[in-house]
């Protein structure tokens, strides 16, 4: 895609050296409202209720989650709806004779646009870029644009999707004769150490007369020097240029050297248009026997799959935030990303080019319906060709893209057409898919099926192979279990993954298991022992050692919102914990495993933490240390426990010791060539007394103002982390800041991240992201917390911590005062001035206010006691779910002719459904299977007191009739619930299970259990 270099000093002030080609940041001063209006006329007839927003903007993320969020479990219980945007902008008279484009990089979904009341068009796919030439609709002076995004039909994806204008917008103003948008195609057909042949095709628009037109092209090296140039007369609207670069600097993952092609259109020797496109010089080869080759070197792809919304802000990423995210992944040691499962905005590829991250660029999830109302259902058949053309033309010049991917876990006879069209549009790259029509692809991509021992031992491919999605393992930051957890039980042909101890030794959870809705409603162990089929260690061993195994893309890099049901059992879980980094951006232990395998700078990391408040002294705890050095020595309270060497086999990749628990300090010292090169210490902490706040600045770039990432840790007086701190942190922002997100990584915290002024710490940490709104440089944030042991187990001492963080250079110091109560009184009228820590009793709620310069800026509340916070159990509470499957509540399904009811007893969830004894209808559940296809047992919990009929219902699975189920009389309509079962075959990926009445009303239904 065209990569025009520009900077933005003021809104709508173009700053391109060539004034004949102007690009404007079009992201500021938008207004937004949720409104079901079907068209502009309907909108204009209604009362205005607009609010100012910044673009990129994601209204679904801002609204937060509810159990009944229309995106369902797949979307992390967020909502959809219909949203409208409008923006006023000024056009000068001398620009009315120009060509003016509005360029949108992403509007989710079904976008429609009006300029000055003129309807432009509709674009269904929410992840595709598009642009309109709007010249003929403009007028001198004030103009107005309206954008409608329609997400009324949900769920429209199998994961969380943003809503609205979630990617950047720009305006481009050029002469009538100009280089077409996406009109420069660059290839490097011949490359050796001495010379690279660079070819470009340039397409021009609106050429009335070729006379006096010429084209000048320059290649600018990474150091800024011109290394090749050419000028020629134009003979047609499309021109091909061939240039040579001597001693080219090759683009690779360690030295991502990028060149620039500067293209100028001249008329009578005067520049009338100019664009700059970055590109890289590199060779890519895929070989069946030896995998992937970059610039003649055989390298392993160390990749992660990454949903665009993975991380703490929903879908509205900007370049500074995206840089932060990619830097995190790069620090882990990745060299590649698969864009699961949709295109990305321009800035993503710009950053990957710059940072040396290879990309498998994926366009579609499915080629037909997978989620109930997705693009596959709504628009694929009519739009796939046009969307593929936009996708490939936009991304074609990026050296980071090594492979195109056409789909994910979908099968359809259309695949050969997709492959052929991709080759036609871009003959320089091969294509693959994530386990979709593999025989039709150039490179075979396999998802979870590549994780089994049988797959590895019987593999005999005739084409190059890439594991497009593996491994599937989970971790909850700060949580441990010594017993292996298999998501679906131990499947056939899996590699061994033994328990670490004979009996479980850790028994803490987010809640008592008897309060869970599903046996999967639990956290996941950070020992690399929570999985579907394989450990992360074994997966990497196979990739590293098998020559034909080109590489893998683990699922995923960051945790992400949505897909809360499959692995985690659904509500109250709101996100998917497959990342090596949690959704707040905090590194999990898995991050350090990959760092030990994928990086060379000496590192050492100990797990688990050494604070175990209810652990019996002497209990043997598996202590692991990840390191990329020769050997590691472990000390407990200064006494050496011996040395261990990291190995190459999966079970030896960590150094490990069985350490009898006692309070104190664990120290790991890593050695290389006999010398100490890295060290880590962790020490027992019994309870927190204050916050430790650290700030990371994300500098302004790409027309976006700077951000501050504020991490708060619950620590003791020595600034040592208490890993179970779960008190709330409150925030007060100065007027020159806006809150972007508050996130802690807790998979069951449903507090709104944008509208609330607090976030609890999860496993000791939480994050605030704030952004500058002007250049006043007076930015500051007051942070406060009522902090202590949530359960009052180790200490009944409570502290109230405040800090005024000065972010801007001109921020002024302020006086903070705290008043508090412990008896329920209002602290603003009856509060006591806080001076030092105080003791409380079980069940106490501490209330407090914070005054800044004598004005109340924060009101806080925190309850303490044995019933609060994390659940701490024992061996008797660890597994009450034996022989219970994954539950899907009937009231959460899609209903036709049935209604929800809570008029009864002994039901699960918030109620059950009834057909009101006289109606026909249906109930339809959606569930995902990211494993292999196979046989599953379905159990339907029901009640039927019809003494004349068994109320038969027809069972449909994936739109195919499977069986007729009869529901025997239970004696009551509730509370006596029974089950009827059926064995069915489920596909990998999306599945729909439906019960339809058969000529009469149906029974009451409470839940579906899948095993």
N, C-alpha and C positions, 0 to 999 in steps of 0.2 A: 504494500500500500504506500501511497505517497507519504513521505515523511518530511514535512516542511518545517524548517528550523525557525522558531520564533520565540519571543518572550513577551510577556504581558505586563505593562507598567500600570495601565489603567483599564477599567472595563471598556470594552469595545474600542480600544486604541490599538491599531495594528502596528506591529514593530517588525517588519520584514525589510531587509536591506533593499530589495527591489519593490518599489511602491506600486508596480504593476500587478503584483500578486500579494493580496492582503488576506491574512487569516486572523480571525477574532475569537478570543475566548467568549463563548456564548453561555457560560455556566452560571453567572450571577443574576440576581434580581428576577428570579422566577417566582411565581405564585402558584399555590396548589390548593385543591380541595377534593375531598371524596364526594362524589356525586353520581347517582345512577343515570344521569341524563344520557340519552341515546345519541344525540347529535348537538351541534352548536346552537341551533335554534331553541331546542329544549333547555339547554343550559342558560342561555341569555334571558329566558323568561322566568328564571328562578332567582331567589334571593342570593346575593353574593355572600360567600363565606370563605374568602381567600386568606391564606397565610403565606408569609414569605419563606422560601426554602432555597437551599443551595443545591445545585446539580453538580455531581451525581446525587440522586435522592432515591431512597427506598422507603415508601410509606408503610409497607408491611412490617419492616423491622422496627420502625418508629412506633407503630401501634402496639407491638408486643404480642404476647401469646395468651390464649385461653384454651381450656380443655376442648372447647367446641370450635376452635379455629378452623376455617374452611379448607385450609391446605392439609388438614389431617396430620396423622403421625408422620407421614412422608415429608411434610413441610414444617415439622417441628411445632405444629399447632398454631401457626401464624394464619393470618387472614388474607383474602384477596380483595375483590371488589372492583369498582370502577373509579378511576381517578382522573382529574383534569388539571392541566398546567396551562398557565398563560404568561406571556412576557411581552412587554412593550420595548421597542427598540427604534432608534433613530436612523434614518437614511438621508444622506446628503444628496442634493440635486445632481451633482456630477457623477453619482454612482448609479443613476437610473439607466444609463446606457451601457452598463457593465453586465457580465454574467455573475449572478449571485447564487451561491449554494448554501443550503443548510445541511450539515453533516451530523447525523446522529449515530453514536457508536453502540447504543443499546437501549431499547425501550421495551419493557416487559409488560404485557404482550398485546397483540392485536392493536397496535398503535394507529391512530388516525390524526391527521394534521390539517389545520386550517390557517391560512395566512390572509389577514385582512378580510376574513369571511369566506375566502375561496377554499373549497375542499381540495386537498392535494391527492391523498391516496391512503391506503391501509397497508400495513406490514404485519402479518400475523406472528412470525417467529420472533420471540422475545430476545433471542441471543444473537441476532444478526445485525450488522451495521447497515445503514442505508442513507441516502441523501436525495434531496430534491433541489432542482433549479427553480428558484422562486422569483426570478427577475421580473416577469410580467405581472406579478401580483403586488409589487412594491410601489410605494408612493413617496414623494418628498416629505420629510418630517417624521411624525410618529407612525409606526406600524405595530401590529399586534399579531402574535402567533398563539394558537391554542393547540394543545396536544392532549389527546384522549388515550388512556391505556385501559384496556378491558380485561380484567381478571375475574369476571363474574363466575365463570365456570371453573370450578375447582374440584379436585386437585389437578393442576395442569403440568405437574412434574412429579417425579418420584422422590424428590428431595426438596429442600426449601428453595424457593425462587424469590427473587426481589420483585417488587411492584413499582412501576413507574419509570422515569428517566434515570436509570441507575448508572449510566456511563456518560462520558463527556460529550458535549455538543460544541460545534464550532461553526462559524460563518466564514465562507470563502468568497472573496470578491476579485474577479479577474476580468481582463478584456474579453470581448466577444470571441476573438480568436485566442485559444488557450490550450494548454495541455489538458487532456481529458482527466477527470478524476480517476484515480487508479490506472492512469494511462501510460505508466512507465514500467516495463518489464525487463528485469536484469537477469542474465544468466552468465555462468562462467564455464563454458563447455570444455575448455582445455586448460589444465593447470599442471605445472611442474615447478621444481624449485627455482627455476630461472625466469619463468614467464607465465603469466595468466592472461588468457584471452577473455575479455569482458564484452559481452554483447548486450545491446539494449534495443527494445522495440518501443517507439514513442508514438502515441496516438493523439492527434490534435482534433479539436472541435471547432466548428463554425469557420471553415476556411472558404472564403468566397473567391479568393484569387491567390494563387501560389507565387505570383510574381513578387519579387523583392522580399520573399520570406526565406530565412535560413535558420539553421539549427546549430547551436554551439554546445558541445558537451565537454565537461572536464571531470576527471577522476581525481578526487582529493584523498590523499593517504591519511592514515590515522594520526600522523604528526601534523596535519594541516597543509602539507605541500601538494601542489598539483603535479601528478606523475604521468598523466596522459590527457590529451585534448584533441579535439577535432571540430572543424566547422564545415558545413556543407549546405548547399541549396536544397530547399524542400521540393520534392517532386510529387508527393502525394500526402494525404492526411496521416498515413502511417509510414514511419521511417525506421529503418534498422541501422544501428551503429555498431561498429566493431573497433575496440580499442585494446591495447596491450599494456599490461603492468609488469615491469621488470622486478625481479626478486620480490615477489609478493609476500606480504605477511598473512599467513593463513589464520582463519578464525578457528579457534578450538575452545575447549572448556577452561583451559588454564590461561590462555592468551587470546581473549575474544577481540581480536583486531577488526575494526569496522571501517570500511571505505565509504565515501560519499560520491554519488554521481550527481553532478550539477548540470541541469539541462536548461538552456535558454532558447527561447524563440525570439528571433530578431526580424524586424521589418525595416528595411532601409537602414540597417545597422543599428537600430534602436531596439532595446529589449522591450518586448511586450508581454512576456511571461517568463517565469523562472521557478523551477522547483528543485528541491534537493531530496534524493532518495538514498538512504544508507543501505549497504549490502555487505556481504562477507565473501571471501574467497576461500572455499574449502571443498573437499571431496567427501562423498558419503557412499559407502558400499554396504550391501547386505549379502552375506554368504551363508549358505545352508550349513556348511560344516563348521564354520568358525564365527558366525554371528555378525557383529557390527564393527565396521571400520570407518574411522574418521581420519582423513588426511593420510591414509596408508597405515594407520596404527589400529591394531585390534584392541578395542576397549570394551569394558562391560558397562552397560547402561545401569546406573544407580538412580532409579527414578521413584517418584511418588505420583499417584493420581491426586488431582486437586480440583475439587469443586470451586468455582469462582467465589462463592460466598463463604468458603472455609475461613474461619477466623472471627474476630470480635465485632464486625460492623455490618453484618448482613451483606447486601449486594452492592452498596454504594462506595466502591473503592476509588481512591484517587491515586495519583502517581506516588506521592510520598508514602502513603500507607502501603501501597503495593510493593514498593521498594523494601520497606521494613519486613513485609511478609516473605519476600523472596530471599532477602538476606538471612533470615532465620533458617530457611531451608538450605541455602547454600552453606551456612555454617555447620549444618549437620553432615554435609558431605555429598549432597545430591549433585548429579550432573544432568538430570532430565526431569521433565514434568509432562504428564499426559493431561490434557485439558478436558477432564471428564465433566460432562459429556456434551460440550457445546463450545462454540467459538468464544474468543476473548477480544476485548478492545485493543486498539493499537498500542497503548502504553505498556501492556503486558509483554508484547513481543519486543518492543524497544528495550525494555529492561532485561529480558532474557538474552537478546543480542549483546547488550552491554556487559552482562554479568557472566556470560559463558554458560548458560543453561539451555540444553537441547530440549526440543519440544516435539511431542507427538500431538499434532493439532487435530482435534476431533470436532466434528460438526453436529452429529445427531446422536440422540439416545436410541430412539426407535424409528423404524421405517413404517410403522403403523401404531395403533394405540397401545400404550403400555400403562401410563397413568390414565385415570378416567377421562380427563378432558385435556390431554396434552397436545402438543403440536402434531404428533403422529396421527392423532384422530382429527384435529381441527383443520389442518392445512397441508400436511406433508405431500399428499398426492398432487396438489395443484402448485405447490411452491418449491419443491425440493430442487428443481433445476436452477431456478433463479437464485435461490439461497446458496447453492453450491458455487455458482458463478461469483457472487459477491464475496463469499468466504475465501475462495482461493485467490481471487484477484487482489483482495485486501492484504493477504498475508504472504504473497508469493516471493517478495524480495528479502524476507528475513532469513539470515543464515542459521538461526537457531532451530528452524523447523526442519526436522530430518525425516519426517514421515507424516502422511495424512491418514487420519482414521475416520471411517465413514459411518460407524455405528457401534452400538453397545448392546450385547445380549439381545439381539433381535435377528430374526430370520425372515427372508422374503425373496421371492424370485426376482425382485427388482435389483438385487445386488449387482449383477453384471453391468447393468446400465449405469449405476453409480460409479463403478470402477472405471468404465470406459470414459465417462464424462470427466472424472477427475484426471485421467491421463490426458484427455484432450485439452483441458484447461492448464494443466501443469505436467508436461512430459518429463520434468527433471526429478520428480519425487515419486516414490512407490507409495502404495496404500495398504492399510491394514484395517482391522476392526477389533473390537473387544468381543471375542467369541461370537461373531456374526458372519454367517456364510464364509467360513474360513477358506474353503476350497477356491473361492472366487478372488481371494486377496493375493497380493504380491508377497506380503509377509504375514505369516500365520500368527494371530493374536489369540491367546487363551487367557481367560480370567481365572476364577477359583479352581477350575478343573485341573489347572497346572500344578496344584499343590500336593497331589497324592503321590504316594510311592509307586503305584502302578503306572501312572502317567509317565513318570520319569524313567522307569525301567523299561517301558515298552515304546518310548518315543522313537519314531523313525520317519522324520519329516523329509519331504522332497522340496521344501521351500524353507527360507529363513524363519526362525521361530522367535517370538518375543512374548514374555508373560505380561500381558497388558493390565493385569490386576491381581497382584499377589505380593506378599501374603495378606490374609485377613486375620489380624490379631487386634486385641483391644487392651487398653490400659486406662485406668482412672488415676490421674496424678495423685500420688501420695497414698495409694491404697494397695494393700498386699494380701494375698492368699498363698499358702504353700501347696494347696491341692489344685491340680490341673482342672480347668473348666473348658469343656468342649461345648460350643454353642448348641449343637444338635446331638449331643452324645458322641461317643467315639464312632466315627464313620469307618467304613471299610477302607483298607489300603492307605491308612494314614501312618506317618512316621511316629515312632514312640515319643511320648512326652510325659515321663514319669512324674509322680508327685515328689515334692521336695522333702516332705516329712510324712511319717506314717499317719499322723493325725494332724488336723488343722490346728494352728496356733494363734491365728488372728481372727477376731470375731466382731469387728466394728463395721457399721454400715450406715447408710443415710437414714434408715428407719428400720424398725423391727420387721422381720420378714412377714409376720402375720398381717402387716399393713400393706404389703405389696399387692399389685393387681395381677402380677405374672411372676413365674419363677425366674424370669430374666430381668426383673426389676432390681438388679443389683449392680454395684460397682464392679470393675474388672481389675484383676491383679496386675501389678507392674513388674512381676518376675518373668515376663514373657511366657506366661502359661495360661492365657485366656485366648482361645482361638477357635476357628472352624476345623482346620485340618492339619496345620503345620505351625511351628514356631517361626518367629522372625529370624532366629539364628540358623535354623535348618534351611530355610528358604534362601538365605544369602549364601550359605555353603554350596548349595546346588548351583546357583547362578555363577558363583566365582569359579567353580571347578569343572563345569561341563562346557566344553568348547562350543557346542552348538547352541547353547543357551545365551542368547544375545544380551539379556538383562531382564529386569523386572521393574514394575511400578507398584510399590506397596499401596494398599488402600488404608490410609491416605497420609498426606503430610500433616495437615491441620485437622483437628476435629471440626465438624460442621453441623449446623442446625438442620434438623430433619432426620428422616429414616430412623426414627426413634423406636419403631416397633420390632423390627426384625431381630436385632441383637439384644435390645434392651427392654423389650416388653411393652413399650408405649408409655402413655401418661403415668406418672408425672415426668418421665424422662423426655427431654426436649431435643436431644442432639445425638449424634453418632460419635462414639469414642474410639474410632479406628486410627486416629492420628498419632504421630510421634510427638506432636505439639498440641496442647489443648486449645480450646476455642478462644481463650484469652491470650494465647501466645506464649504461655509458660511451658517450658520444656518438660516432657515426661522422661522417665528413665530410658524409654525406648530411643529417644533422641540421642542419648549418650552411647547406647549400643551402636547405633549407626555411625556415630562420630568415631568410635573406636575401630570401626572397620573401614571407614571411607575417608578418613583424614590422616594427615601425617604430623601435625603439630602435637607434641606430647600432651596427653590429657589423662585424667583419672577421675572416676566417679563411683561413689559408694551408694549402695542401696541395701536395705531400706534405711529410712531415718533411724536414729538411735533414741527416740523418745517413744516409749511404750508404757503409758501411764497405768495400765491394768495387767501388764505382763508379769507373771511370776518370775522371781529371781531364779536363774539357773535354766530357764527354758531355752533350748537350743534354737537359735534363729539362723536361717541361711543368710549369710552376708555375702553379697556379690560386689565385685568391683570390675567395671569396664575400663579398659585401658588399651592404647595402641603402642605400648612400650614393651620392653623385653620381659620384665617381671615386676610384680607388685608385692610389697611387704605390708601386712596389716598389724596394727597395734591397738590394744584395748588398754586404756589408762596407762600408757607408756610401756606395756609389756608386749613384746613381739609374739604374734600368733603364727608366724612363719611366712614363707614366701610362696607365691604361685605364679605360673606363667600363662598368659593368654594363649589358647591353642587355636587350631584351624578347624577342628570339628565343632559342630553346633554346641554340643554339651560342654565344650572346653573353651568357648569364646569368652566366657567370663572367668575371672579368678574367683574362687569361692571358698568359704570357710563356714563351719557350723560353730557358732559362737554362743556360749551360755550367757544369757542376758544378765547384765548388771549395769546400773547407771554409770555414766562417765563419758569418756571421749574415745571415739574410733578415729584412727588415723591411717590413711593409705598413702604409702610412698612408692612412686613408680620410678623404675630404673631403666636406663638405656646405656649399654656398654659399661655397666657397673656404676654409673653415676646417677644421682637423683635428678630427675628432669620434671617431675610433677608431684603435687601433693594435695590431698584434700582431708579436711577434718570435719567431723560432725559430733555434736555433744548433746547429751540428754538435757532437754528443757522441759520443765514441769507445767508451766503456765505462762501466758503472755502478760506483759505490763504496759506495752506501748506500741506505737507504730514505727516502722522504719520505712520512710518514703524515698524512693529514688525516681529520678526524672530522666527521660530520654527525649531529646529534641529531634523531630523530623523536619529538616529544612524545607522551606517553600520551594516548589518546582512545578513546572507544567502549568503555570497560571494559578496554582493552588497555594494558599497561605500555609504557614508552618503549623505543626502539631506538637503537642507534648504528651508523651506516654508516661503516666504516673503509676508506679507500682507500689502498693502498700503491703508490707509484711507485718504479721503479728509476732513480736519479738519480746525477749526478756530484757532485763536491765543491761545485759552485755551485748545487746543487738543480735542475739542468736534466735533463729526462727523456731517458734513453737508450731509444729506442723499440723496441729489440729485446731488452730485458731479459727473461729467462725463468727466473730463479732462483726457488726455492721460498721462500715466506714462511710461517713457523711461528707458531702462536698458542697461548698459554696463558691461559685465562680464569679470573678469580677466581670463587669459589663462588657469588656472587650474579648470575652471568650464565649464559645458555644460548646455544649456537651455533645460529643459524638457517640460515645458508648461507655457504659460501665459493665465490665464482664469479669467473671471469676473462674470460669471453667467448670462450675458445678453443673452436672447434667440435669439436676432436678430443681434448680432455682428459676422460678418463673417471674421474678421481679422484672418490670420493664427496664430496659437498659438505657433508655433515652429520657423518659419523663420522670423517673424516680431520682431522688437526690442522694441515694445511698446504695451500697452493694455490700453484702456480707463477704467476709473473707472465706475462701474455700481452701481447705488444707493449707491454711496459713497465709493466703495471698489473694489479692484482687487488683484489678487494673482499671484506671480511668483514662480515657482518651479525650483530650480537649483541643480545640482549634482556635487560632487567632481569627478575629473578625475584622480587625482594622490594624493599623500600624501604630497604635498609641504607645506600645511598649510598656504599658502599665499592668500587664496581665498578672493575676495572682489567683491562687486557689487556697481556701481554708479547708483543711481536712480535720475531722474529729471522730473519735470512737470511744464508746463506753466499753472498756476492754478487760477481759479476765477469763478464767476457766468457765466455759459456758455451763458446765454441769456442776461447778463448785466441788469437784472431786478432789483435786490437788490443792486448791486454795479457795478461800471465800473472799479473798482480797480483790477489790475492784478499783481500777484506775480510769480516769477520764483524760484522754490525750487529745491535744489540739496542736496544729501547726499551720502557720501561714506561709505557704510556699510562694516565693517571689519568682515568677517566671520571666517577666519583662524587665528590661534594663532600667526602666524608670518606675518600677513598682515601689510603693511607699510602705514602710513598716506600719503595723497597726497593733492596737492593744486588744488582746482577747481575754474574755472572762467567761467562766463556766459556773452555772448554778444548777443544782440537782436536787432530786427528792428520791426517796426509797419507799414511800408509803402511798403512792398513787397521786399525790398532790401535784398541782400544776407548778413546775419549777419557775415559770415566769413571774409568779406572784408569791410563792411560798418556798422557793428554792434556796438552798444553802450554798454559799460561795465555795467552790471546789478549791482545796489547797493541797490535799494529799490523798493517797489511797485509803479506802474504807472497806470494812467487812459487811457482808449481807448474809441473809439466810435463804434456804431453799424456797424457790417460787417467787423471789423478789423481782419486781420490774423497776429498773432504774430509769428515771426520766431526767433529761438535762436540756438546757439551752446554752447556746454559745452566743456571746455578744462580741461584736467587733466595733470598737470605738463607741461603746454603750448602746449599740443597736442590735437587736436579736437577728441573727442571720441563719441559725440552725436550731431545730427542735429535734431531739433524739430520744430514742427509747430502746431498751435492751432488757430482755427477761433472762434470768438465770435459774438453774435448778436441775434436778436429776432427770426431769422429763424433757429437757430442752436439748437441742443440738444433736450430734451424732448418736446413734444407738450403739451401745457397747454390750455385746452378748457373751455367750460362752458356747461350749460344744453342744449344748442342748438346743440352741437357737439357730445353728448354722444351716440347717437344711430341712425346714418344714415343708418343702415343696416336692418332696420325693414323689414320683409317679404323677406329677401334675404337669400339664403342658403349658404352652403359651396361650394366654387368653385374649380374645378379641371381643369386646363388649358389643352386644346387639344394638344398644342405643347409640353407639358411635358409628354404626354402619350406614349405608345409603338405604333409605326406606321409601317404599311405595305402598300406599294403602295402609300402612301401619303407623302407630304413634308411640311415643315414649311415655312410660308411666313409672312412678315411684310409689304407687299405692300397693305396697306389699312388704314382704320381709324376706330375709335370707338371700337376696339377690346380690350379685357382685356389681361393682361400679356404682353408678348413680341411678340405676333403674333397670328396666327391662322394656321389651316392646310387646305391644298387643295389637291384634287385628280387630279388636272391639267386638269380637264374637259374631260379626256378620259381614266383614269385608274381606275381599281378596287383595292380594298384593305380593310384595317381595321384600327381602332383606339381602343386601349385597355387601360383602366384606372385601377389602383390598389387602393383600399381604405380599411381601417380597421374600424371595428365596435367592440369596446370593451364592448359594451352593449349587451342587449339581441337581439335575432333575431326579425325581425319585418318588417313592411311595410314602404317603403321609396318612396318619390317622386323624380324622375329624370327629369331634364330639360336640353335639349341640345340646346345651342345657335348656330344658323346656319345662312347661307345666301345661296340663290339658285336663280339664274337668268335664269334657264333652262325653257323656256316657253312651252316645250313639255313634260317634265317629272318632277315628284315629287322626283326624285332621291331616291327611297326607300332604306333603310338600315335595316338589321336584328339586333335586340337587343339580345345579349347573356349576361346572368348573371351567373357567376360561371360555365361556359361551358355548360349552358343549354339555348336553344332557348326560348325566352320569348315573343317577339312580332316583327312585322314589322312596322317600322315608316316611314311615308311619310312626305316629307319636301316641303311644299307649296312654291310657287314662292314669293320671297321677293322684286323683282324689280331690285335688284343689287346683285353683288357678294360680295360687301361691299360698303358702311358702314352700310347698313340697315340690322340689325341682328334681327332675331325673335327666338322664342323658340318652341320646340315640346316636349311634356312631356309623361312620362309613370310611372306607379306605379309598384314597384317591391318588392320582398322579399329578404332581405339581411341577411346573416348568422352572428353570432358573430365571431369576428376575421377577417381573410383575405377574401376579396371579389374582384372579377374581373368583370368589366363592359366593354363590347365590342360592337362596332358597325361594322358590316360587310356589304360591298356593295352587291347588289343583281342584278347581270347581267348587271350592267352599273355603270358609275362613280357616286361618291357621292357628296353631297353638301360641301361647306366650313364650317368648324366647329371651333368654338372659345373656348367654355368651356362646361363643365358638371357641373350642380348645383345639389347638393344632399340635400334634406330636409327630 
